[in-house]
Amino acid sequence: MLTVQRHQLILSRLARDGQLLAKPFAEELETSEDTIRRDLRTLAQAGKLQRVHGGALPASEANATLAVRQAVAPDDKTALGRAGARMVKPGQLVMLDGGTTALQVARHLPEDLRATVVTHSPTVAIELARKPHLEVVMLGGRLFRHSMVNVGTAVVEAAARYRADLYFMGVTGVHPTQGLSTGDDEEAAVKRALSARAAETVVLASHEKLMAASSFVVAPLGAVDLLVVPQHTAAKVVRQFRSAGVTVLVAPNS
């Protein structure tokens, strides 16, 4: 089998099964495990997959820039944002991550809601500022332009001053065995710090994040109190997450 054919088959299997184990795949193709691992390295360098111990997982499309991500699954993100906004109650202190789905949460909060929202995202803070009765707290630090969020020790230290009712965590990968991941180590550290300060952590995951992984681990799946997924998410995917012990809510389209 030609190299390009193996690469196509690897990506096809990942799309179908959500993972690929190098050893059994090599045996199936009657080739060496070293050959398959070289294939996986090549595809990982091209951003086509995420290597893990023993094989590979689909790479998350959510690692693209914020401008590109705004065009990915916009209807899903609107539905997820609406579902998240409904969870926020008057008088609560809520932490809201950065990203396109977090923007939808901010956008769908009721105009008359009186609550405090803490965020480290300038773009989310601007959206929140449109709500006249919200108290908006900005966590400052170094601006990570890729995701338009502040990162670094200043954000982590500032987060320690709050006890939140809810934290809406944004990630680029959500996987039943590999947990929560993102594309930057400092972002991952901030997410862990915010989650540690919240009574409940909620992940709103559009389809490109489910069953995918990125390079930097945020936390195991057990750190999530609620996973919210789009309405069209495959039943077998929902079952896998529920079997992993996570409460899953399917967001309605309206």
ZICOR-V825840 format. One record per helix or strand of 3 or more residues. SS is the DSSP state (H for helix, E for strand). FROM is the first residue (numbers start at 1). TO is the last residue. If there is no record, write none. Layout:
ss=[SS SS]
from=[FROM FROM]
to=[TO TO]
This chain:
ss=[H H H E E H H H E H E H E E E H E E E H E H E H E H E]
from=[3 22 33 49 55 61 66 74 93 100 116 122 135 142 149 153 164 173 179 185 198 207 216 221 226 235 248]
to=[17 29 45 52 59 63 69 87 96 108 119 128 138 144 151 159 169 175 182 196 205 209 219 223 230 243 251]
